[in-house]
C-alpha cells in the first residue's frame, strides 16, 4: 500500500486463478500484496480510483525495452504499445517503479466504484534541475513506449 514504508516496490501481474498452499503457518510474519488503481483525475477522469488491469506482452522477439520520454521507437525496433510514464507519488512513503501505461488505459472489468488505495499510478512529470531543460520541459507529462528489437 502506498502509505507503508516496508512494502515491495516492484509491480507484478497476478493470475486471475491463484493457487494457495495450506501448509503455511498463518501466524508467521507476512508481507501484503495489493491491487493497483489509477490516480488520473484530469486526463482520464473516468478511470480515477478504478483498478488497473495487468497486461503481458507476448512477442516472438526477446529484446524488449520500455523507453521513457518517447512515443516512437528507435530504428530497428517495433512498437508494441505507447502511452504514458506512470509511478507512485513522490510524497508517498512506499517505493514504486516507473511503468509504461497504455495511452488508451482501461479499468478491470471487476473494478469497484470505490477508492481502495492499494498501489496508486500517477502520471510522471519532468522536473528540471539535474534533469536538463532543454531538451526536457519542466512540469510536462512524460510519454513512454514499449519496443521490441526487429532487425
C-alpha positions in Angstrom: 0.0 0.0 0.0 1.2 3.5 -0.9 1.4 4.6 2.8 3.5 1.7 4.0 7.3 2.2 4.1 8.2 -1.5 4.2 6.3 -2.6 1.1 7.8 -4.1 -2.0 8.5 -1.7 -4.9 8.0 -3.9 -8.0 4.7 -4.3 -9.8 3.5 -7.8 -10.5 1.0 -9.3 -12.9 -1.1 -11.7 -10.8 -3.1 -14.6 -12.2 -6.9 -14.5 -12.1 -7.0 -18.0 -10.7 -4.4 -18.2 -7.9 -3.3 -21.4 -6.2 -2.9 -21.5 -2.4 -0.9 -23.8 -0.2 -2.5 -24.5 3.2 0.8 -25.7 4.7 2.0 -22.2 5.6 1.5 -21.2 9.3 -0.9 -18.3 9.2 0.6 -17.0 12.4 4.0 -16.3 10.8 5.0 -12.8 10.0 4.0 -11.9 6.4 4.0 -9.2 3.7 1.0 -8.0 1.8 0.2 -7.5 -1.9 -2.4 -5.0 -3.1 -4.2 -4.2 -6.3 -3.5 -1.1 -8.3 -5.6 2.0 -9.0 -5.3 4.9 -11.4 -5.0 8.4 -10.0 -5.5 10.3 -13.2 -8.1 12.9 -12.1 -8.0 15.4 -15.0 -6.6 13.5 -18.0 -8.6 10.3 -17.9 -11.1 11.2 -15.2 -13.4 8.2 -15.9 -10.5 5.9 -14.6 -9.8 7.7 -11.3 -9.8 5.2 -8.4 -10.6 2.3 -10.8 -8.4 -0.8 -10.6 -5.7 -1.1 -13.3 -5.6 -4.5 -15.2 -2.3 -6.2 -15.9 -1.0 -6.8 -19.4 1.7 -9.1 -20.5 3.3 -8.5 -23.9 4.0 -11.8 -25.6 6.0 -11.4 -28.8 8.4 -13.6 -30.7 11.3 -11.2 -30.2 13.3 -11.4 -26.9 14.8 -7.9 -26.8 12.1 -5.7 -25.4 12.7 -2.2 -23.9 10.5 0.5 -22.3 11.7 3.9 -23.4 10.6 6.7 -21.1 10.1 10.1 -22.7 9.5 8.7 -26.2 6.3 7.8 -28.1 8.1 6.2 -31.1 10.7 3.5 -31.3 14.3 3.7 -32.5 15.5 2.3 -35.8 15.2 -1.5 -36.0 12.7 -1.6 -33.1 9.0 -2.4 -33.5 6.4 -0.5 -31.4 4.4 -2.8 -29.2 2.4 0.0 -27.5 2.9 3.6 -26.3 1.4 5.7 -23.6 2.5 7.5 -20.5 5.1 7.0 -17.9 3.4 6.4 -14.5 4.6 5.6 -11.0 3.7 6.1 -7.3 3.5 9.7 -5.9 6.9 11.1 -4.7 5.3 12.2 -1.3 4.1 8.6 -0.5 6.4 6.6 1.8 6.3 3.4 -0.3 8.8 3.0 -3.0 7.5 2.4 -6.6 8.8 1.8 -10.0 8.2 3.5 -13.4 5.9 1.7 -15.8 4.6 2.5 -19.3 0.8 2.5 -19.2 -1.1 2.3 -22.5 -2.2 5.6 -23.9 -5.8 4.2 -24.0 -5.9 2.8 -20.5 -8.7 0.6 -19.3 -10.1 -0.5 -15.9 -10.5 -4.1 -14.8 -13.9 -5.5 -15.6 -14.4 -6.1 -11.9 -13.3 -2.6 -10.9 -15.1 -1.4 -7.8 -16.7 2.0 -7.6 -14.7 3.0 -4.5 -11.3 4.4 -3.6 -9.4 1.5 -2.1 -5.9 2.9 -2.3 -3.7 -0.1 -2.8 -0.9 0.8 -5.2 -1.5 4.1 -7.0 -0.5 5.1 -10.5 0.2 8.8 -11.2 1.4 10.4 -14.4 5.1 11.4 -14.2 6.2 15.0 -14.9 9.7 16.2 -15.8 11.4 18.2 -13.0 14.3 20.3 -14.3 17.5 20.6 -12.3 19.7 17.6 -12.6 17.3 16.7 -15.4 18.3 19.2 -18.1 15.8 21.6 -19.6 16.2 21.6 -22.7 15.5 19.0 -24.0 13.0 18.3 -21.2 10.3 20.8 -20.2 9.6 21.4 -16.5 6.2 20.1 -15.5 5.4 18.3 -18.7 3.9 14.8 -18.5 6.3 12.2 -20.0 5.3 9.7 -22.6 6.7 6.2 -22.9 6.8 3.4 -25.5 7.5 -0.3 -25.3 9.5 -1.5 -28.3 11.0 -4.9 -29.4 14.1 -5.4 -31.5 13.2 -6.3 -35.0 16.3 -6.2 -37.4 
